[in-house]
Amino acid sequence: MAGERILVVDDAPDILDALTTALDDSGFQTSGASDGRTALRTFYEFQPQLVVLDLIMPMMSGVEVCRQVRSMSDVPIVFLSGVEDIDQKVEALRAAGG
């Protein structure tokens, strides 16, 4: 729904910019973060209704961000990552509660 808040987390500036721009242009309120620590701080402040989350990031992995978000919220989390390792994918899904 337009106007809802979406937190986009990715350490690749081009991906982060493209996603936030596309979502902004579609009427969503977005906030971006390029590392896990910033993502958690932004999550607390911005209180998004959806999180788009990369798995491999500096300072804190996307899986750890997911675990911490999940410990306090049931907000939907969409993983966006180039990870090919099945074990990492399974770990991420388990962290999300899936």
Secondary structure, 3 states (H helix, E strand, C coil): CCCCEEEEECCCHHHHHHHHHHHHHCCCEEEEECCHHHHHHHHHHHCCCEEEECCCCCCCCHHHHHHHHHCCCCCCEEECCCCCCHHHHHHHHHHHCC
